[in-house]
């Protein structure tokens, strides 16, 4: 997996597409190689942004005020769904572009069809990073979608060998079908029905012979490890498909999903998390306590929650989450270097990295706020408070938790298979 080549391709397809498309069309590649070395990497960006928006940073409710957040378990599920939808749509759109080729005077070729879809999607994948910056991000995403249509339009004559005068109709038909397909597939996957099957189709035969090894401390090493896991899992999937054994195929598809998402991590037991839920926070007694272990689409997640305080004084809610099976995608949050800071008359909100950890702070001058920190690219610790004297009260509350001890458990339950 050559990341220098990947970065150069992204840059060229976005900045000089007219000269880059002929280069793309002439390259020898495979469906497997395009998925592993390009699509799987870039499609992970909007998935991670989805988690950050829904469960870490939250979404501001217009006119009402305040911030809405999904529980981390649901947030991780949504992240996985976003990723799988992206991969599945790419695979199915490849089949559609290939099938439409003769209608518009082109030549059928699945590899070239996948190139058309993958590289036309580049603008949207990259622009998804701006999804955290409110209205500006929304406008950027709209511009990226329009530019993606333009990329497809000028690319089809090179990849699918269609006449230039028919490229507009070809692109239009592809976009319309793709929109409907994404809508339907999104609804299906959101209900988690058929998720593994869609992943199987999207990732069928994904493999790579890459020998690229980034620095082990680099965020890119996470992506490289993902590709290596997918390579091994794809061999089992190929063998299972050739055997005709339905059970073996189902097991292999599940292993492929686990390889890509990093779900070969067994989340800590709820009791193991219990030690990080103190009896008191900032001198306030614990008033409620709950432990649970979830497995959305087979990915283990453990959650411990507790409330502190009583009456009209300060109140806190502490949540400690072991992302477990979703650590593979959670680690990719560092890939985009996500940071944000915003101040208003009512308070502030900021997301930043400190000592290698992703941190999110939010404060409302009415005395409400939140402080969230990601430990070891695996554990999420969040403390929310109300009726507080100042924002520092949140950090003081968090100081009573053994963060270093929790972070030290980041390799526990990690499997090599």
Wavefront OBJ file of the C-alpha trace (Angstrom):
o trace
v 0.000 0.000 0.000
v 1.845 3.088 -1.272
v 0.459 6.107 0.579
v 2.581 8.557 -1.361
v 0.911 7.267 -4.518
v -2.524 7.498 -2.904
v -1.991 11.118 -1.852
v -0.677 12.006 -5.317
v -3.709 10.386 -6.943
v -6.138 12.301 -4.703
v -4.364 15.550 -5.482
v -4.241 14.946 -9.229
v -7.810 13.711 -9.640
v -9.092 16.779 -7.781
v -6.821 19.440 -9.270
v -5.988 18.187 -12.765
v -8.708 15.656 -13.640
v -8.577 16.138 -17.411
v -4.983 14.951 -17.583
v -5.309 12.416 -14.743
v -8.245 10.413 -16.128
v -6.292 9.097 -19.166
v -3.517 8.060 -16.777
v -6.057 6.282 -14.565
v -7.618 4.484 -17.521
v -4.258 3.191 -18.749
v -3.198 1.705 -15.412
v -3.293 -2.049 -14.854
v -5.349 -2.738 -11.749
v -7.920 -5.094 -10.256
v -11.197 -4.728 -8.392
v -9.445 -6.084 -5.313
v -6.575 -3.647 -5.579
v -8.840 -0.633 -6.043
v -10.845 -1.523 -2.950
v -7.891 -2.224 -0.700
v -5.536 0.510 -1.825
v -8.005 3.350 -2.348
v -11.700 2.889 -1.610
v -11.388 1.245 1.817
v -9.089 4.019 2.986
v -10.993 7.079 1.805
v -14.450 5.659 2.571
v -13.406 5.410 6.228
v -13.157 9.204 6.522
v -16.921 9.991 6.450
v -17.556 7.017 8.747
v -15.270 8.440 11.419
v -16.711 11.931 10.958
v -20.167 10.419 11.506
v -19.110 9.026 14.899
v -17.522 12.289 15.978
v -20.571 14.311 14.962
v -23.185 12.025 16.496
v -21.593 10.773 19.707
v -18.479 12.771 20.580
v -19.102 16.367 19.488
v -22.874 16.180 19.094
v -25.366 18.042 16.941
v -26.794 21.412 17.891
v -30.589 21.534 17.785
v -31.689 24.641 15.813
v -33.944 27.185 17.559
v -34.261 24.954 20.618
v -30.654 25.176 21.764
v -28.485 22.562 23.387
v -26.628 19.653 21.857
v -27.993 16.216 21.003
v -25.746 13.133 21.147
v -26.401 9.512 20.376
v -25.189 6.953 22.870
v -21.745 5.686 21.958
v -23.073 2.218 21.166
v -25.567 3.615 18.666
v -22.943 6.029 17.371
v -20.565 3.189 16.612
v -23.354 1.290 14.895
v -24.084 4.328 12.731
v -20.380 4.655 11.919
v -20.224 1.057 10.770
v -23.405 1.468 8.715
v -21.941 4.555 7.014
v -18.774 2.671 6.139
v -20.548 -0.411 4.860
v -22.993 1.659 2.808
v -20.045 3.449 1.193
v -18.301 0.219 0.277
v -21.470 -1.530 -0.810
v -22.630 1.329 -3.021
v -19.222 1.500 -4.706
v -19.368 -2.186 -5.544
v -22.945 -2.107 -6.816
v -22.360 1.106 -8.783
v -19.450 -0.611 -10.482
v -21.879 -3.240 -11.761
v -24.317 -0.558 -12.913
v -21.711 1.525 -14.748
v -20.457 -1.641 -16.414
v -23.971 -2.723 -17.419
v -24.845 0.717 -18.855
v -21.714 0.948 -21.000
v -23.139 -0.538 -24.254
v -26.220 1.696 -24.000
v -24.014 4.784 -24.254
v -21.537 3.417 -26.782
v -18.973 2.349 -24.205
v -17.069 -0.866 -23.532
v -17.928 -3.182 -20.635
v -15.074 -3.532 -18.128
v -15.645 -3.886 -14.389
v -12.208 -2.639 -13.370
v -12.639 0.523 -15.439
v -16.165 0.933 -14.099
v -14.886 0.763 -10.520
v -12.188 3.313 -11.357
v -14.933 5.643 -12.605
v -16.894 5.360 -9.365
v -13.952 5.376 -6.960
v -12.180 8.413 -8.342
v -15.381 10.389 -8.939
v -16.203 9.844 -5.237
v -12.862 11.259 -4.123
v -14.131 14.831 -3.715
v -16.968 13.757 -1.430
v -14.785 11.536 0.733
v -12.172 14.218 1.252
v -14.709 17.017 1.808
v -16.485 14.978 4.499
v -13.798 16.153 6.937
v -15.479 19.578 6.794
v -18.706 18.061 8.072
v -17.715 19.233 11.551
v -17.772 22.941 10.748
v -21.481 23.635 10.518
v -22.948 25.487 7.564
v -19.563 25.883 5.876
v -19.162 22.119 5.939
v -22.614 21.608 4.431
v -21.815 23.977 1.600
v -18.493 22.249 1.038
v -20.219 18.870 0.843
v -22.701 20.215 -1.703
v -19.855 21.622 -3.797
v -18.020 18.291 -3.544
v -21.095 16.401 -4.745
v -21.408 18.658 -7.768
v -17.716 18.357 -8.497
v -17.989 14.571 -8.208
v -20.607 14.584 -10.987
v -18.257 16.665 -13.112
v -15.398 14.218 -12.431
v -17.569 11.308 -13.545
v -18.673 13.169 -16.678
v -15.140 13.906 -17.892
v -13.820 10.512 -16.790
v -16.254 8.137 -18.509
v -14.857 8.684 -22.039
v -11.420 7.612 -20.799
v -12.413 4.689 -18.571
v -15.471 3.272 -20.366
v -14.524 4.399 -23.911
v -17.871 6.087 -24.503
v -18.198 8.950 -27.032
v -17.803 12.370 -25.425
v -21.239 13.468 -26.657
v -22.863 10.582 -24.750
v -20.906 11.092 -21.507
v -23.511 13.521 -20.121
v -26.382 11.068 -20.448
v -24.188 8.245 -19.144
v -23.223 10.258 -16.059
v -26.817 11.396 -15.462
v -28.186 7.854 -15.612
v -25.463 6.677 -13.249
v -26.133 9.436 -10.708
v -29.904 8.875 -10.680
v -29.574 5.132 -10.205
v -26.877 5.673 -7.589
v -29.059 8.045 -5.588
v -31.935 5.578 -5.458
v -29.581 2.712 -4.670
v -27.907 4.571 -1.805
v -31.281 5.527 -0.357
v -32.615 1.979 -0.425
v -29.392 0.398 0.806
v -29.115 2.960 3.586
v -32.594 2.131 4.854
v -31.868 -1.577 4.788
v -28.508 -1.289 6.516
v -29.820 1.167 9.083
v -32.080 -1.604 10.301
v -28.999 -3.849 10.378
v -30.796 -6.368 8.169
v -28.504 -8.041 5.647
v -25.474 -6.045 6.800
v -23.023 -8.899 6.586
v -24.313 -9.925 3.193
v -23.847 -6.438 1.816
v -20.350 -6.369 3.202
v -19.633 -9.704 1.593
v -20.704 -8.405 -1.785
v -18.857 -5.150 -1.442
v -15.628 -6.728 -0.262
v -15.651 -9.915 -2.311
v -12.115 -10.921 -3.108
v -10.463 -7.805 -1.682
v -6.724 -8.351 -1.435
v -3.381 -6.661 -1.996
v 0.246 -7.617 -2.424
v 1.489 -4.357 -0.941
v 4.584 -4.335 1.212
v 4.346 -0.711 2.411
v 4.973 -0.396 6.155
v 4.468 3.054 7.682
v 5.940 4.076 11.012
v 4.223 2.168 13.801
v 3.405 5.399 15.629
v 1.839 7.011 12.568
v -1.946 7.142 12.075
v -1.255 5.590 8.663
v -0.137 2.415 10.399
v -3.755 1.863 11.432
v -4.873 1.947 7.819
v -1.992 -0.301 6.746
v -2.935 -2.833 9.425
v -6.530 -2.694 8.212
v -5.396 -3.523 4.696
v -3.227 -6.403 5.900
v -6.105 -7.874 7.916
v -8.371 -7.565 4.902
v -5.797 -9.356 2.744
v -5.740 -12.380 5.020
v -9.507 -12.436 5.448
v -10.056 -12.140 1.703
v -8.123 -15.355 1.086
v -10.542 -17.225 3.339
v -13.480 -15.534 1.621
v -12.203 -16.558 -1.819
v -11.770 -20.162 -0.684
v -15.233 -20.212 0.880
v -16.861 -18.879 -2.288
v -15.140 -21.509 -4.409
v -16.208 -24.280 -2.034
v -19.888 -23.462 -2.396
v -20.359 -24.026 1.350
v -22.951 -21.461 2.494
v -21.931 -21.718 6.150
v -18.263 -21.230 5.315
v -19.147 -18.231 3.167
v -21.130 -16.632 5.986
v -18.291 -17.172 8.450
v -15.734 -15.807 5.989
v -17.873 -12.737 5.323
v -18.071 -12.087 9.050
v -14.302 -12.408 9.306
v -13.927 -9.914 6.465
v -16.113 -7.434 8.315
v -14.080 -7.969 11.462
v -10.814 -7.559 9.573
v -11.780 -4.242 8.053
v -13.442 -2.732 11.114
v -10.960 -4.019 13.638
v -13.579 -6.034 15.508
v -11.010 -8.647 16.519
v -11.032 -6.891 19.880
v -13.011 -8.326 22.751
v -14.398 -5.476 24.815
v -13.726 -5.479 28.538
v -16.402 -7.007 30.681
v -18.722 -4.509 32.388
v -17.242 -5.533 35.739
v -13.783 -4.614 34.455
v -15.036 -1.114 33.696
v -16.692 -0.825 37.089
v -13.384 -0.040 38.803
v -13.190 3.203 36.805
v -16.542 4.428 38.145
v -15.742 6.032 41.520
v -18.093 6.206 44.479
v -17.874 9.995 44.459
v -17.036 12.749 41.968
v -16.032 16.222 43.159
v -17.226 15.171 46.611
v -20.703 14.240 45.362
v -22.126 10.744 46.003
v -23.046 8.311 43.255
v -26.823 8.158 42.922
v -27.247 5.661 40.063
v -25.115 3.112 38.277
v -25.454 0.823 35.230
v -23.254 -1.594 33.290
v -23.897 -3.148 29.892
v -22.172 -4.950 27.072
v -23.591 -4.585 23.575
v -22.721 -6.282 20.311
v -24.133 -4.236 17.409
v -23.671 -6.353 14.255
v -21.315 -8.568 16.232
v -19.001 -5.787 17.394
v -18.556 -5.797 21.158
v -18.939 -2.533 23.081
v -18.971 -2.188 26.884
v -20.486 0.813 28.641
v -20.494 1.914 32.285
v -22.571 4.915 33.388
v -23.174 6.654 36.707
v -24.850 9.811 38.009
v -23.651 11.965 40.904
v -25.190 14.698 43.062
v -28.664 15.419 44.283
v -31.073 18.250 44.913
v -30.498 21.686 43.443
v -26.709 21.548 43.550
v -24.183 20.407 40.929
v -24.925 17.159 39.101
v -22.664 14.985 36.967
v -23.117 12.043 34.629
v -20.084 9.891 33.878
v -19.878 7.486 30.922
v -16.939 5.148 30.310
v -17.035 3.233 27.017
v -14.798 0.510 25.650
v -15.209 0.802 21.853
v -13.930 -2.767 21.576
v -14.833 -4.083 18.139
v -14.891 -0.618 16.570
v -11.350 0.376 17.524
v -10.184 -0.065 13.944
v -12.351 2.818 12.758
v -12.058 4.838 15.962
v -8.290 4.960 15.506
v -8.806 6.609 12.131
v -10.068 9.729 13.893
v -6.422 10.710 14.089
v -6.065 10.387 10.327
v -7.973 13.608 9.651
v -6.363 15.572 12.488
v -9.812 16.803 13.495
v -9.726 20.050 15.497
v -12.341 22.749 16.028
v -12.876 25.802 18.222
v -15.933 28.036 18.448
v -16.897 30.762 20.928
v -20.182 32.627 21.343
v -21.793 34.901 23.926
v -23.289 31.780 25.482
v -20.138 29.688 25.877
v -17.625 27.759 23.835
v -16.947 24.438 22.140
v -13.621 22.998 21.037
v -12.083 19.729 19.884
v -8.337 19.221 19.955
v -5.503 16.766 20.531
v -3.557 16.793 23.786
v -0.771 14.355 24.634
v -1.880 12.100 21.787
v -5.500 12.035 22.974
v -8.581 13.440 21.268
v -10.364 15.857 23.622
v -13.706 17.632 23.309
v -14.856 20.455 25.578
v -18.204 22.203 25.626
v -19.477 24.856 28.015
v -22.677 26.867 28.292
v -22.690 29.924 30.551
v -25.909 28.642 32.122
v -23.748 26.211 34.060
v -23.884 23.157 31.775
v -21.009 21.486 29.994
v -19.184 18.369 28.939
v -15.608 17.106 28.824
v -14.810 14.034 26.696
v -11.472 12.327 26.176
v -10.458 9.342 24.014
v -7.828 7.088 25.606
v -5.588 4.744 23.679
v -7.771 5.097 20.562
v -10.179 2.743 22.315
v -11.769 4.091 25.509
v -14.105 7.109 25.590
v -14.577 8.852 28.923
v -17.215 11.588 29.083
v -18.395 13.635 32.035
v -21.410 15.915 31.675
v -22.476 18.397 34.319
v -25.198 20.885 35.178
v -25.515 23.676 37.749
v -21.732 24.000 37.729
v -19.827 27.126 38.823
v -17.428 27.047 35.840
v -15.982 24.833 33.096
v -13.008 23.824 35.230
v -15.392 21.889 37.465
v -15.683 19.281 34.683
v -11.925 18.768 34.538
v -11.787 18.574 38.315
v -14.458 15.884 38.270
v -12.545 13.901 35.671
v -9.326 14.143 37.693
v -10.793 11.679 40.171
v -10.848 8.917 37.563
v -7.886 6.644 36.918
v -7.426 7.580 33.254
v -3.888 6.203 33.044
v -5.022 2.873 34.455
v -7.814 2.625 31.901
v -5.549 3.599 29.016
v -3.077 0.897 30.081
v -5.736 -1.712 29.212
v -5.898 -0.676 25.529
v -4.286 -3.941 24.336
v -6.384 -6.222 26.538
v -8.656 -8.484 24.512
v -6.905 -7.706 21.213
v -6.755 -10.802 19.022
v -4.316 -11.502 16.222
v -6.743 -13.461 14.050
l 1 2 3 4 5 6 7 8 9 10 11 12 13 14 15 16 17 18 19 20 21 22 23 24 25 26 27 28 29 30 31 32 33 34 35 36 37 38 39 40 41 42 43 44 45 46 47 48 49 50 51 52 53 54 55 56 57 58 59 60 61 62 63 64 65 66 67 68 69 70 71 72 73 74 75 76 77 78 79 80 81 82 83 84 85 86 87 88 89 90 91 92 93 94 95 96 97 98 99 100 101 102 103 104 105 106 107 108 109 110 111 112 113 114 115 116 117 118 119 120 121 122 123 124 125 126 127 128 129 130 131 132 133 134 135 136 137 138 139 140 141 142 143 144 145 146 147 148 149 150 151 152 153 154 155 156 157 158 159 160 161 162 163 164 165 166 167 168 169 170 171 172 173 174 175 176 177 178 179 180 181 182 183 184 185 186 187 188 189 190 191 192 193 194 195 196 197 198 199 200 201 202 203 204 205 206 207 208 209 210 211 212 213 214 215 216 217 218 219 220 221 222 223 224 225 226 227 228 229 230 231 232 233 234 235 236 237 238 239 240 241 242 243 244 245 246 247 248 249 250 251 252 253 254 255 256 257 258 259 260 261 262 263 264 265 266 267 268 269 270 271 272 273 274 275 276 277 278 279 280 281 282 283 284 285 286 287 288 289 290 291 292 293 294 295 296 297 298 299 300 301 302 303 304 305 306 307 308 309 310 311 312 313 314 315 316 317 318 319 320 321 322 323 324 325 326 327 328 329 330 331 332 333 334 335 336 337 338 339 340 341 342 343 344 345 346 347 348 349 350 351 352 353 354 355 356 357 358 359 360 361 362 363 364 365 366 367 368 369 370 371 372 373 374 375 376 377 378 379 380 381 382 383 384 385 386 387 388 389 390 391 392 393 394 395 396 397 398 399 400 401 402 403 404 405 406 407 408 409 410 411 412 413 414 415 416 417
